[in-house]
């Protein structure tokens, strides 16, 4: 078993996005989940995890949900835009 955990959007055989695309999930939660999954994927890549075959398709799906290019910078900017309180807490000025 890999020591890295990959969000399901990268590993499901049909690239479904359970939870995030559920019609009962509110927009803010949907955005938060997708941004977190995308950043987790990039973090795994930077840490040296073997990249799953579905990485590109998963990132495309994340980009469509968030409405940004699913690059680390694009996802970070989206996180700061949609969750400004998290940025304030993480800058060391708590």
C-alpha positions in Angstrom: 0.0 0.0 0.0 1.3 3.5 -0.9 2.0 5.9 1.9 0.3 8.6 -0.2 -3.4 9.0 -0.2 -4.9 10.1 -3.5 -8.4 11.7 -3.7 -10.8 9.5 -5.5 -11.2 11.8 -8.4 -7.7 10.7 -9.5 -8.2 6.9 -8.9 -11.8 6.0 -9.8 -11.9 4.0 -13.0 -14.7 6.2 -14.5 -13.4 9.5 -13.2 -16.6 10.2 -11.3 -16.3 12.7 -8.5 -18.4 11.3 -5.7 -19.4 13.8 -2.9 -18.2 16.9 -4.8 -20.7 16.5 -7.6 -23.6 15.4 -5.4 -26.5 17.7 -6.0 -27.0 18.0 -2.2 -23.6 19.6 -1.6 -23.7 23.4 -1.3 -21.4 25.5 -3.5 -18.9 26.5 -0.8 -18.4 22.9 0.3 -18.1 21.8 -3.3 -15.4 24.4 -3.9 -13.5 23.6 -0.7 -13.5 19.9 -1.4 -12.3 20.3 -5.0 -9.6 22.8 -4.1 -8.4 20.5 -1.3 -8.3 17.5 -3.6 -6.4 19.4 -6.3 -3.8 20.7 -3.8 -3.5 17.2 -2.3 -2.8 15.9 -5.7 -0.1 18.4 -6.4 1.4 17.9 -3.0 1.6 14.1 -3.6 3.4 14.8 -6.9 5.9 17.1 -5.2 6.5 14.6 -2.5 7.5 12.0 -5.1 4.4 9.8 -5.1 3.9 7.7 -8.2 1.4 9.7 -10.3 -1.9 7.8 -11.0 -2.9 7.3 -14.6 -6.0 9.5 -14.0 -4.1 12.5 -12.7 -4.7 14.7 -15.8 -8.4 13.8 -16.1 -8.9 14.4 -12.4 -7.3 17.8 -12.6 -9.5 18.7 -15.6 -12.5 17.8 -13.5 -11.3 19.8 -10.5 -10.6 22.8 -12.8 -14.2 22.6 -14.1 -15.7 22.5 -10.6 -13.5 25.4 -9.3 -13.5 27.4 -12.5 -9.8 28.0 -12.6 -6.7 26.4 -14.2 -6.0 23.5 -11.9 -2.3 24.5 -11.4 -1.0 24.9 -7.8 -1.0 28.7 -8.2 -4.5 28.6 -9.7 -5.9 26.4 -6.9 -4.1 28.5 -4.2 -5.6 31.7 -5.6 -9.0 30.1 -5.6 -8.6 29.0 -2.0 -7.6 32.5 -1.0 -10.5 34.0 -2.9 -13.2 31.7 -1.6 -11.8 31.1 1.9 -10.0 34.3 2.9 -10.3 33.5 6.6 -8.0 30.5 6.0 -5.4 32.7 4.4 -5.5 35.1 7.4 -5.0 32.2 9.9 -2.1 30.7 7.9 0.0 33.8 7.6 1.3 33.5 11.1 -0.6 36.6 12.4 -3.1 34.8 14.5 
